[in-house]
Amino acid sequence: MHFISIVGALAFATGIQGWTKDGQGNWVANNNWWVIRGTNVHESCTRMNDNTVIYRNNEACAYWTDGAGTIKRGRCKLTNQNPSTASCV
């Protein structure tokens, strides 16, 4: 049991854990950007744990903005510029 908790703590401390729950039990993404299949994607506009881009505009998104627990909630906005982006606004 101690081994599992140590691995979990190390994963969280090193930023491996991309999503964590807020006080109400909702999953919230970190404030990270990724390039997935040529699209610049904010982590909150991906499916949790599989890096699938949300390709529908106006889908709900949320991410941590600082270490104090501030959460930005918004909607995913997709652009077809070059490169295309999926951002939480």
DRENMARMI-141736 format. One record per residue (C-alpha): residue number from 1; x, y, z; chain. Coordinates in pm, 1 decimal. Example, Ala and Ser with C-alpha at 12.3 -4.5 7.8 and 13.67 -1.06 7.14 Angstrom:
! DRENMARMI-141736
PT    nr         c1         c2         c3   kette
PT     1     1230.0     -450.0      780.0       A
PT     2     1367.0     -106.0      714.0       A
***
This chain:
! DRENMARMI-141736
PT    nr         c1         c2         c3   kette
PT     1        0.0        0.0        0.0       A
PT     2      277.7      243.7       77.2       A
PT     3      428.9      180.7     -264.2       A
PT     4      109.9      290.3     -443.0       A
PT     5       79.4      610.4     -239.8       A
PT     6      445.9      696.0     -301.1       A
PT     7      406.7      644.8     -676.2       A
PT     8       92.6      859.2     -674.8       A
PT     9      262.8     1135.9     -479.9       A
PT    10      562.8     1134.7     -712.6       A
PT    11      342.3     1140.4    -1022.1       A
PT    12      147.9     1438.5     -888.9       A
PT    13      463.3     1625.0     -782.1       A
PT    14      628.3     1583.2    -1122.6       A
PT    15      325.7     1699.8    -1321.6       A
PT    16      245.5     1359.4    -1469.8       A
PT    17     -107.2     1376.1    -1332.4       A
PT    18     -291.8     1595.6    -1582.6       A
PT    19     -627.3     1613.5    -1408.9       A
PT    20     -733.5     1647.5    -1043.8       A
PT    21    -1069.9     1683.5     -873.1       A
PT    22    -1195.7     2009.2     -728.2       A
PT    23    -1378.4     2033.4     -394.5       A
PT    24    -1709.2     1929.6     -556.1       A
PT    25    -1560.1     1620.2     -719.7       A
PT    26    -1539.3     1765.0    -1073.2       A
PT    27    -1232.1     1683.7    -1281.9       A
PT    28    -1018.7     1988.1    -1364.8       A
PT    29     -726.0     2001.5    -1610.8       A
PT    30     -387.6     2164.2    -1558.7       A
PT    31     -299.0     2480.6    -1750.4       A
PT    32      -93.4     2303.5    -2019.6       A
PT    33      -81.2     2321.6    -2398.9       A
PT    34      -11.8     2023.4    -2624.3       A
PT    35       26.4     1966.5    -2997.3       A
PT    36     -199.1     1675.8    -3093.5       A
PT    37     -210.3     1572.6    -3460.1       A
PT    38     -101.3     1922.3    -3565.9       A
PT    39     -351.2     2111.8    -3348.0       A
PT    40     -245.7     2331.6    -3053.1       A
PT    41     -474.8     2208.8    -2776.4       A
PT    42     -529.0     2332.9    -2423.4       A
PT    43     -537.4     2034.7    -2188.2       A
PT    44     -888.7     2128.0    -2071.2       A
PT    45    -1010.3     2075.0    -2429.4       A
PT    46     -899.0     1711.0    -2437.0       A
PT    47    -1067.6     1398.2    -2309.7       A
PT    48     -921.5     1307.3    -1973.7       A
PT    49     -643.2     1046.6    -1986.8       A
PT    50     -647.9      981.0    -2361.5       A
PT    51     -540.9     1309.4    -2529.9       A
PT    52     -839.2     1306.5    -2764.2       A
PT    53     -914.6     1661.0    -2878.5       A
PT    54    -1267.7     1789.3    -2819.7       A
PT    55    -1377.8     1883.2    -3170.5       A
PT    56    -1709.8     2045.9    -3079.3       A
PT    57    -1727.7     2418.3    -3005.3       A
PT    58    -1880.3     2528.5    -2675.8       A
PT    59    -1811.6     2209.0    -2481.7       A
PT    60    -1749.3     2287.6    -2113.5       A
PT    61    -1387.5     2307.9    -1994.2       A
PT    62    -1207.4     2395.0    -1671.0       A
PT    63     -844.5     2427.8    -1563.5       A
PT    64     -635.9     2531.9    -1262.6       A
PT    65     -481.9     2878.1    -1312.8       A
PT    66     -251.2     2891.3    -1009.0       A
PT    67     -130.5     2705.8     -701.8       A
PT    68     -396.8     2869.7     -484.1       A
PT    69     -678.9     2662.4     -632.8       A
PT    70     -824.4     2920.4     -872.4       A
PT    71    -1021.5     2751.8    -1150.5       A
PT    72    -1101.4     2903.9    -1490.2       A
PT    73    -1424.5     2763.6    -1629.2       A
PT    74    -1527.3     2822.4    -1986.4       A
PT    75    -1610.9     2664.8    -2319.4       A
PT    76    -1378.7     2512.4    -2576.9       A
PT    77    -1331.6     2731.1    -2881.4       A
PT    78    -1192.5     2583.8    -3201.5       A
PT    79    -1018.0     2782.8    -3472.8       A
PT    80     -915.3     2667.7    -3817.6       A
PT    81     -618.1     2902.6    -3845.2       A
PT    82     -280.0     2760.3    -3931.0       A
PT    83     -203.1     2600.1    -3693.3       A
PT    84     -552.4     2525.2    -3564.8       A
PT    85     -618.9     2561.6    -3192.5       A
PT    86     -860.5     2434.6    -2930.2       A
PT    87     -865.6     2668.8    -2630.5       A
PT    88    -1075.9     2714.5    -2317.2       A
PT    89    -1229.2     3062.7    -2320.3       A
***
